[in-house]
Amino acid sequence: MFADILQATGVPMAHAMAWVTIVTELVVGVAFLAGAIVPLVSIPAIILLAVAIFTVHLPYGFSSIKLLSVNEGRAQFGPPGYECDLLYIACIVALVLIGPTPWSVDNYWHRSVS
């Protein structure tokens, strides 16, 4: 389904790009959770978020919540803006600037090299 969305937005080689995006997000997510090579994996993560901002979310504005209507007590929301993507980028930059924490893989590697 993600490849269909990419193809509808005009992304070339949509099926291959869908797999590249999914694998990148999984690898980056696991690396962030483990605290492993965070400065390195932050680069593709920020690139993916920037591409999402400029290709999908930018037309919908800054706000992450677009309330379209309330029907039978249920809220109907529209497509999200780029606010959340900017927040994710800021969090990634903060992780890089803070550096390795005591329980991270990067800290373990740094201690074993020293």
C-alpha positions as a printed NumPy array, in Angstrom:
array([[  0.   ,   0.   ,   0.   ],
       [  2.874,   2.385,   0.78 ],
       [  4.269,   1.838,  -2.724],
       [  0.862,   2.81 ,  -4.148],
       [  0.953,   6.052,  -2.146],
       [  4.457,   6.791,  -3.411],
       [  3.425,   6.08 ,  -6.974],
       [  0.388,   8.385,  -6.632],
       [  2.675,  11.2  ,  -5.479],
       [  4.943,  10.712,  -8.503],
       [  7.925,   9.024,  -6.853],
       [ 10.015,   7.159,  -9.457],
       [ 10.519,   3.406,  -8.86 ],
       [  7.83 ,   3.566,  -6.173],
       [  8.042,  -0.104,  -5.154],
       [ 11.813,  -0.026,  -4.678],
       [ 11.671,   3.322,  -2.876],
       [  8.973,   1.963,  -0.553],
       [ 11.283,  -0.878,   0.474],
       [ 14.268,   1.46 ,   0.873],
       [ 12.182,   3.746,   3.076],
       [ 10.801,   0.926,   5.224],
       [ 14.189,  -0.749,   5.737],
       [ 15.832,   2.599,   6.516],
       [ 13.169,   3.463,   9.09 ],
       [ 13.494,   0.051,  10.767],
       [ 17.305,   0.139,  10.906],
       [ 17.356,   3.746,  12.128],
       [ 14.694,   3.008,  14.753],
       [ 16.575,   0.022,  16.157],
       [ 19.824,   2.022,  16.194],
       [ 18.129,   4.884,  18.07 ],
       [ 16.641,   2.482,  20.621],
       [ 19.997,   0.832,  21.222],
       [ 21.915,   4.106,  21.175],
       [ 24.172,   2.746,  18.457],
       [ 25.882,   4.92 ,  15.825],
       [ 23.3  ,   7.659,  16.462],
       [ 25.197,  10.463,  14.665],
       [ 25.539,   8.282,  11.566],
       [ 21.964,   6.968,  11.371],
       [ 20.532,  10.412,  12.084],
       [ 21.518,  11.517,   8.579],
       [ 19.196,   9.173,   6.636],
       [ 16.467,   9.714,   9.243],
       [ 16.536,  13.481,   8.762],
       [ 16.657,  13.053,   4.975],
       [ 13.543,  10.836,   5.061],
       [ 11.711,  13.349,   7.247],
       [ 12.707,  16.255,   5.002],
       [ 11.475,  14.386,   1.937],
       [  8.18 ,  13.662,   3.725],
       [  7.818,  17.338,   4.596],
       [  8.395,  18.603,   1.066],
       [  6.547,  15.879,  -0.842],
       [  3.563,  15.113,   1.409],
       [  2.981,  17.354,   4.428],
       [  3.903,  20.868,   3.249],
       [  0.639,  21.589,   1.411],
       [ -1.326,  20.917,   4.615],
       [  0.45 ,  23.598,   6.64 ],
       [  2.174,  23.588,   9.999],
       [ -0.485,  22.12 ,  12.274],
       [ -0.414,  18.399,  12.942],
       [ -4.143,  18.241,  13.709],
       [ -6.751,  19.227,  11.128],
       [-10.232,  18.777,  12.577],
       [-12.6  ,  18.442,   9.636],
       [-15.818,  17.612,  11.439],
       [-17.451,  15.822,  14.331],
       [-20.03 ,  13.197,  13.321],
       [-21.958,  11.192,  15.901],
       [-19.474,  12.178,  18.597],
       [-16.463,  11.066,  16.561],
       [-13.84 ,  13.478,  15.323],
       [-12.836,  13.317,  11.665],
       [ -9.293,  14.49 ,  11.016],
       [ -7.666,  15.564,   7.763],
       [ -4.116,  14.937,   6.577],
       [ -1.364,  16.037,   8.974],
       [  0.867,  19.023,   8.402],
       [  4.623,  19.133,   8.853],
       [  4.678,  20.033,  12.559],
       [  5.377,  16.465,  13.748],
       [  8.15 ,  15.966,  11.199],
       [  9.888,  19.116,  12.454],
       [  9.521,  17.853,  16.016],
       [ 11.099,  14.515,  15.062],
       [ 14.009,  16.308,  13.366],
       [ 14.531,  18.452,  16.493],
       [ 14.538,  15.312,  18.672],
       [ 17.082,  13.6  ,  16.416],
       [ 19.347,  16.663,  16.532],
       [ 19.008,  16.678,  20.339],
       [ 20.03 ,  13.004,  20.505],
       [ 23.121,  13.73 ,  18.441],
       [ 24.073,  16.792,  20.505],
       [ 23.504,  15.084,  23.88 ],
       [ 25.807,  12.244,  22.962],
       [ 25.84 ,   8.688,  24.274],
       [ 24.045,   7.925,  27.524],
       [ 25.377,   5.457,  30.127],
       [ 23.33 ,   2.518,  28.824],
       [ 23.848,   3.1  ,  25.1  ],
       [ 25.838,   0.896,  22.762],
       [ 27.882,   3.944,  21.702],
       [ 28.934,   4.505,  25.329],
       [ 29.964,   0.846,  25.66 ],
       [ 32.009,   1.073,  22.45 ],
       [ 33.606,   4.336,  23.583],
       [ 34.612,   2.814,  26.948],
       [ 36.034,  -0.361,  25.369],
       [ 38.183,   1.654,  22.93 ],
       [ 39.594,   3.949,  25.648]])
